[in-house]
Amino acid sequence: MQITFESVNHVYNARTPMERRALYDIEFDIPSGQFVAIIGHTGSGKSTLIQHMNGLLKPSSGVIRIGEKVIQSTEKNKSLKEIRQHVGLVFQFPEYQLFEETIEKDIMFGPLNYGVSIDEARKRAYDVIQMVGLDAEMLGKSPFNLSGGQMRRVAIAGILAMNPDILVLDEPTAGLDPQGQYEIMEMFNLLNRQYGKTIVLVTHDMDLVARYADEVLVMHQGVLALKGSPEDVFKQIDELKRCGINFPIPAQNYHTFANRLSLSIDKLPLTTEEFVDQVESVLCGRG
């Protein structure tokens, strides 16, 4: 399901002394099935932007299209409820929203709230618990006896049970250890590659952007400053510095390595594997 923003502006507290403009003429397309990262420093407009994708916020002006559905300032809330079935928004620490006595009941809550039958909701719970890498035998257990990483998977399963075409993720690895971060991102990668879910990832971790994203949107002071593949975006060193954005660690390390050897830099490696390959190539060439 495609996402399109057309001249989208957002003003908080319009026509009051507290008026503040948060988005300025935002335009972009996210094709169906793409994995897109949105980056920018704190206050750049990222959170405001993604809350428009499922109608939590409506644009002050402009149009947002989610597939064939339209979100604009005059849109009625009844129509927005339908859009939210297609766009699952995963906030930071979604496990804090778990509340039912069993994992199955927690996962079933959303579908039941949208009128799905008990049998269908139970089937969805059985399917999605496995999609997030947990055993179906866990469905009868309490979610509060799980590890932090497992609780987050259960919370995400509850969103997947709504069968969204699009997953919008706001810092989904926050608070997890490195292994937990890797596992949760590999799960999202699987949902994208195997199940065709469109993934929109908001993160401050440039290594995740480099490893997983097909395209990157760079926000700065409410403006879409850059848009392109990770390779194209991370080439634009001066613009990224202006936006207060760091480079992936392999790119930073290679930049230091190349400067020490007075090498010209034609391409910055974005992953550890690329860094190793480029350093080996340089060293072999000098051998």
Stockholm file with secondary structure:
# STOCKHOLM 1.0

chainA/1-287         MQITFESVNHVYNARTPMERRALYDIEFDIPSGQFVAIIGHTGSGKSTLIQHMNGLLKPSSGVIRIGEKVIQSTEKNKSLKEIRQHVGLVFQFPEYQLFEETIEKDIMFGPLNYGVSIDEARKRAYDVIQMVGLDAEMLGKSPFNLSGGQMRRVAIAGILAMNPDILVLDEPTAGLDPQGQYEIMEMFNLLNRQYGKTIVLVTHDMDLVARYADEVLVMHQGVLALKGSPEDVFKQIDELKRCGINFPIPAQNYHTFANRLSLSIDKLPLTTEEFVDQVESVLCGRG
#=GR chainA/1-287 SS CCEEEEEEEEEETTTSTTCEEEEEEEEEEECTTCEEEEECCTTSSHHHHHHTTTTSSCCSEEEEEETTEEECTTCCHHHHHHHHHHEEEECSSGGGGCCSSSHHHHHHHHHHHTTCCHHHHHHHHHHHHHHTTCCGGGGGSCGGGSCHHHHHHHHHHHHHTTCCSEEEEESTTTTCCHHHHHHHHHHHHHHHHTTCCEEEEECSCHHHHHHHCSEEEEEETTEEEEEECHHHHTTCHHHHHHTTCCCCHHHHHHHHHHHHTTCCCSCCCCSHHHHHHHHHHHHHHHC
#=GC SS_cons         CCEEEEEEEEEETTTSTTCEEEEEEEEEEECTTCEEEEECCTTSSHHHHHHTTTTSSCCSEEEEEETTEEECTTCCHHHHHHHHHHEEEECSSGGGGCCSSSHHHHHHHHHHHTTCCHHHHHHHHHHHHHHTTCCGGGGGSCGGGSCHHHHHHHHHHHHHTTCCSEEEEESTTTTCCHHHHHHHHHHHHHHHHTTCCEEEEECSCHHHHHHHCSEEEEEETTEEEEEECHHHHTTCHHHHHHTTCCCCHHHHHHHHHHHHTTCCCSCCCCSHHHHHHHHHHHHHHHC
//
